[in-house]
Amino acid sequence: MKLLTCLMLSSLLFIQNPVTAQLKTIDGKPVSIAKTDLLLRHQMHSLHIPGLSIAVINDGKIAYQRQWGFENLETKKTVDEQTLFEAASMSKTVFAYFVLKMADKRLINLDTPLYKYLPNPAISYDERYKRITARMVLSHTTGMPNWREYDLADSALHMKKGELYLKLTPGTHFSYSGEAYQYLVEVMAKLIRTDLKNLGQIVYQEVCVPLGMTHAYFNWNRYVALHRATGYRQENNSGINEPKAIKKFEEFSAAGGLRTNAADYARFLITLISGKGLSKYAIQEMLKAQSLTDPDMVEDNGAHWGLGIAMKDTPYGIRYQHSSNNGDFTAYFVLYTDKKSGFVFLTNCNKAGDLFEKLEPWLTTGNY
């Protein structure tokens, strides 16, 4: 299969959305929309990014959005408003909102040990797991590994590859964990009396529909099959985009299964500003520091974690954020709730981190 390089990517078709509100930085400076477009075009070309969906929030509204490039390099199908990108780990923030909504309905208590709802036989040999709560899951303090197949146990534990274990005592330290989210998914499915295939539809009805997220799906369906972007990966900064296999997520995956676009994800972020759909207590808990991060992750993921969201003190206020990486889809969001401003972008390759380094200073202060 012929691979496209930088020269071919220069032929990107740029599709502009009619949002025309004034664009301004996090610190309040006006910035040129034309220069923002130019910056993005240059970075997409330089980083060989196939497709991009981006939205900027000003004053609690979407002030700017673009859908650019290719959703499939081989067919030359271009990105449009219907194109769906994998939100990857940013799915966790949406799931956290859902859990808090269910807590408001008294379906689950954030501080009740999860084993009381649903024992986990894979880890039951370690009594410490009985301390794990939904709050710990959402703030990444369960002590579980990220994924047991890749985050292997210390050899001193004599664990077989693929066996679930505790890296740390629950509630004592930060330890980012997709495994923990999956445990909470299974708990929620039991409490709602559904299965892992139908849970995605329930989340869609409870979260996506009320928030106007018309292009946001955890379930594989006909629409997703028709409009999903193809994921690509560049190895060793080669600039060569290798297409990767489709991930269908037949069962609900809170850790990385959401497919959406930037405008719909921005609508979700705007909800975090307003608190719509949650009690005052729930939104305060979500946006309150629950745990310190590993010092090695402070620069990447924030100095603290709330519930499903990272946060970091900055000269402009608290910056809420999350990054995501499914290998061939990567994304970022930044949100300043006090300023009612932020941005979110999704790409169908593994270069969102490089784009973020260039884009974040521009959208924060107007510097580049």
C-alpha positions in Angstrom: 0.0 0.0 0.0 1.4 3.3 -1.0 2.3 5.5 1.9 1.9 9.3 1.8 4.7 11.6 2.9 5.0 15.3 3.6 4.9 16.2 -0.1 1.6 14.5 -0.6 0.1 15.8 2.6 0.6 19.3 1.2 -2.5 18.7 -0.9 -4.8 18.6 2.2 -8.3 19.7 1.7 -9.2 22.2 4.4 -12.9 22.3 5.3 -13.9 25.4 7.4 -16.9 25.5 9.7 -19.0 28.7 9.7 -18.3 29.6 13.4 -17.2 33.2 13.2 -17.0 34.3 16.9 -13.9 36.3 17.9 -11.1 34.1 18.9 -9.1 35.0 22.0 -6.4 33.4 24.0 -6.7 32.0 27.6 -5.2 35.2 28.9 -7.7 37.3 27.0 -5.7 38.6 24.0 -7.4 38.7 20.6 -5.7 36.4 18.0 -6.1 36.3 14.3 -8.2 33.4 13.1 -6.2 33.5 9.8 -2.9 33.1 11.8 -4.5 30.2 13.8 -5.4 28.5 10.5 -1.9 29.1 9.2 -0.3 27.7 12.3 -2.4 24.5 12.1 -1.8 24.1 8.4 1.9 24.4 8.9 2.0 22.0 11.8 -0.1 19.4 10.0 2.2 19.6 7.0 5.4 19.5 9.2 4.2 16.7 11.4 2.6 14.7 8.6 -0.8 14.6 10.4 -3.4 13.0 8.1 -6.5 14.4 9.7 -7.5 16.9 12.5 -10.7 17.9 14.3 -10.3 21.0 16.6 -12.5 23.3 18.5 -11.7 26.4 20.7 -14.0 27.5 23.5 -14.3 31.2 24.4 -16.8 32.5 26.9 -18.4 29.1 27.3 -19.2 28.8 23.6 -17.5 27.2 20.6 -15.7 30.1 19.0 -13.7 28.2 16.4 -13.7 24.8 14.9 -12.1 23.1 11.9 -12.1 19.7 10.4 -9.1 19.3 8.1 -7.2 16.7 6.2 -7.9 13.1 5.4 -9.9 10.6 7.3 -8.4 8.0 5.0 -5.1 8.5 3.1 -5.6 5.6 0.8 -9.0 6.6 -0.5 -8.4 10.3 -0.1 -11.7 10.7 1.8 -11.5 14.0 3.6 -12.4 14.9 7.1 -15.7 16.5 7.6 -18.2 17.3 10.4 -19.3 13.7 10.5 -15.9 12.1 10.8 -15.3 10.3 14.0 -11.9 10.1 15.7 -11.0 7.8 18.7 -11.0 9.9 21.8 -8.8 7.2 23.4 -8.1 8.0 27.1 -10.2 11.2 27.0 -13.1 8.7 27.1 -12.4 8.4 30.8 -13.5 11.9 31.5 -16.9 11.3 29.9 -17.3 8.1 31.8 -16.4 9.9 35.0 -19.2 12.3 34.3 -21.6 9.4 33.8 -20.5 7.7 37.1 -21.1 11.0 39.0 -24.5 11.3 37.4 -25.3 7.8 38.6 -24.0 8.8 42.1 -26.4 11.7 42.1 -29.1 9.1 41.5 -27.8 7.1 44.4 -27.1 4.2 42.2 -23.5 4.1 43.5 -21.6 5.7 46.3 -18.1 7.0 45.4 -16.6 5.8 48.7 -18.2 2.3 49.0 -15.6 -0.4 48.3 -16.4 -1.8 44.9 -16.2 -5.4 46.0 -19.4 -4.9 47.9 -21.1 -4.2 44.6 -19.2 -6.8 42.6 -16.2 -8.9 43.8 -13.3 -9.1 41.4 -12.0 -12.7 41.4 -8.9 -11.8 39.3 -7.5 -9.8 42.3 -9.3 -11.4 45.2 -6.2 -13.2 46.4 -4.9 -9.7 47.6 -7.2 -8.5 50.4 -6.0 -4.9 49.8 -8.2 -4.8 46.8 -11.2 -4.6 49.1 -10.2 -0.9 49.8 -10.8 0.1 46.2 -13.6 2.6 45.6 -15.1 4.5 42.6 -13.3 7.6 43.8 -10.0 5.8 43.7 -10.7 4.5 40.2 -11.6 8.0 38.9 -8.6 9.6 40.5 -6.1 6.8 39.6 -5.2 5.7 43.1 -6.3 2.1 43.1 -2.8 0.8 42.9 -3.7 -1.3 39.8 -1.4 -1.4 36.8 -2.5 0.5 33.6 -2.9 -2.8 31.7 -1.8 -6.1 33.1 -0.5 -7.4 29.8 2.0 -4.6 29.4 2.6 -3.2 32.9 4.1 -6.3 34.2 4.5 -7.1 37.9 7.8 -7.0 39.7 9.5 -10.4 39.4 9.6 -10.7 43.2 5.8 -11.1 43.1 6.1 -14.3 40.9 3.1 -13.3 38.8 2.4 -14.9 35.5 2.1 -12.5 32.5 -1.5 -11.3 32.2 -2.4 -11.8 35.9 -3.9 -8.9 37.6 -2.0 -7.5 40.6 -1.6 -4.4 42.8 1.4 -2.3 42.2 0.6 -0.2 45.3 -1.7 -0.2 48.3 -5.1 1.3 47.2 -5.6 4.9 48.2 -1.9 5.7 48.9 -0.3 6.8 45.6 -1.2 7.9 42.1 -1.0 5.0 39.6 -2.7 5.6 36.2 -4.9 2.6 35.5 -7.1 1.5 32.6 -7.6 -1.8 34.4 -9.3 0.0 37.3 -11.7 1.8 35.0 -12.6 -1.6 33.5 -13.4 -2.9 36.9 -15.7 0.1 37.5 -17.3 -0.5 34.1 -18.3 -4.0 35.2 -19.6 -2.6 38.5 -21.7 -0.1 36.8 -23.1 -2.7 34.4 -24.2 -4.8 37.3 -25.8 -1.9 39.2 -27.7 -0.8 36.1 -28.6 -4.4 35.3 -27.2 -4.5 31.8 -24.2 -6.0 30.0 -21.1 -4.6 28.6 -22.5 -4.3 25.1 -25.6 -2.4 26.1 -23.8 -0.1 28.6 -22.6 2.1 25.8 -26.1 2.8 24.7 -27.1 3.8 28.2 -24.1 6.2 28.5 -25.1 7.6 25.2 -28.7 8.3 26.4 -27.6 9.6 29.8 -24.7 11.8 28.7 -24.4 12.3 24.9 -28.1 13.0 24.1 -28.7 15.5 26.9 -25.5 17.4 26.1 -26.1 17.6 22.4 -23.2 15.3 21.5 -24.8 14.0 18.3 -21.6 12.5 17.0 -20.3 10.6 20.0 -20.5 6.8 20.3 -19.0 4.2 22.6 -20.7 1.4 20.6 -19.8 0.1 17.1 -22.8 0.8 14.8 -23.5 1.5 11.2 -22.8 5.3 11.6 -19.4 4.6 13.1 -18.6 2.1 10.4 -19.4 4.7 7.7 -17.7 7.7 9.3 -14.8 6.5 11.4 -11.4 7.8 10.5 -8.6 5.4 9.8 -5.8 5.4 12.4 -2.1 5.8 11.4 1.2 5.5 13.2 4.5 7.0 12.4 7.5 5.0 13.6 10.7 6.8 14.7 9.5 10.2 13.4 9.7 8.8 9.9 6.9 10.9 8.6 5.4 7.8 7.0 1.9 7.0 8.1 1.2 3.3 8.4 -2.5 2.4 8.6 -3.5 0.4 11.6 -6.2 -2.2 12.2 -9.7 -1.2 13.1 -10.7 -1.3 16.8 -14.4 -2.0 16.9 -14.9 -1.9 20.7 -17.8 -4.4 20.6 -18.1 -4.1 24.4 -18.1 -0.8 26.4 -14.6 0.6 27.0 -14.5 3.5 29.4 -10.7 3.6 29.1 -10.6 4.4 25.4 -13.7 3.4 23.4 -15.3 6.8 22.6 -15.5 8.0 19.0 -16.4 11.6 18.4 -15.2 14.9 16.9 -13.9 18.1 18.5 -17.1 20.0 18.4 -19.0 17.4 20.3 -16.2 16.9 22.8 -16.1 20.7 23.3 -19.8 20.6 24.1 -19.0 18.1 26.9 -16.2 20.5 28.2 -18.6 23.4 28.2 -20.9 21.2 30.4 -18.0 21.0 32.9 -18.0 24.8 33.0 -21.7 25.1 33.7 -22.1 21.9 35.7 -25.2 20.9 33.6 -26.6 17.5 34.5 -24.8 17.1 37.8 -25.4 18.3 41.3 -23.3 21.1 42.6 -21.6 18.6 44.9 -20.8 16.2 42.1 -19.2 18.8 39.8 -17.2 20.2 42.7 -15.9 16.7 43.4 -15.0 16.1 39.8 -13.0 19.3 39.6 -11.4 19.1 43.0 -7.9 17.8 43.5 -8.2 14.2 44.8 -4.6 13.0 44.4 -1.1 14.0 43.5 0.4 12.6 40.4 3.6 10.7 40.0 6.3 13.4 39.9 7.5 12.1 36.5 4.1 12.8 35.0 3.5 16.3 36.4 4.5 18.1 33.2 2.5 15.8 31.0 -0.7 15.2 32.9 -1.0 17.9 35.6 0.0 18.2 39.2 -3.2 16.7 40.6 -6.1 14.5 39.5 -9.7 15.2 40.1 -12.3 12.6 39.1 -11.5 11.6 35.5 -9.6 14.7 34.8 -6.1 16.1 35.5 -5.4 19.6 36.7 -2.5 22.0 37.1 -2.0 25.4 38.7 -0.9 28.0 36.1 -0.4 31.8 36.0 -3.9 31.9 34.4 -5.7 29.7 36.9 -6.3 26.0 37.1 -5.8 24.2 33.9 -7.9 21.1 33.6 -6.6 18.7 31.0 -6.3 15.2 29.6 -4.3 13.6 26.8 -5.0 10.4 25.0 -3.1 7.8 23.0 -4.6 4.7 21.4 -1.4 4.2 19.3 -2.9 5.4 16.1 -5.2 8.1 17.5 -4.0 10.8 19.8 -5.8 13.9 21.3 -5.6 16.6 23.9 -8.0 19.0 25.7 -7.4 22.0 27.9 -10.1 23.7 30.0 -10.0 26.8 32.3 -13.4 26.7 33.9 -13.0 30.1 35.6 -12.3 31.7 32.3 -14.8 29.6 30.4 -12.2 28.9 27.8 -10.2 26.0 26.4 -9.6 23.8 23.4 -9.8 20.3 22.2 -8.3 18.5 19.2 -8.2 15.0 17.9 -5.9 13.4 15.3 -5.8 10.1 13.5 -2.1 9.5 14.1 0.3 9.5 16.9 1.4 13.2 16.7 -1.0 15.0 19.0 1.8 15.6 21.6 4.0 17.4 19.1 1.1 19.5 17.9 0.1 20.4 21.4 3.6 21.7 22.1 3.1 24.3 19.3 -0.6 25.0 19.7 -0.9 25.4 23.5 1.4 28.5 23.8 -0.5 30.2 20.9 -4.0 29.5 22.3 -2.9 30.5 25.8 -0.9 33.7 25.3 -0.7 34.3 21.5 3.0 33.4 21.5 4.5 30.8 19.2 
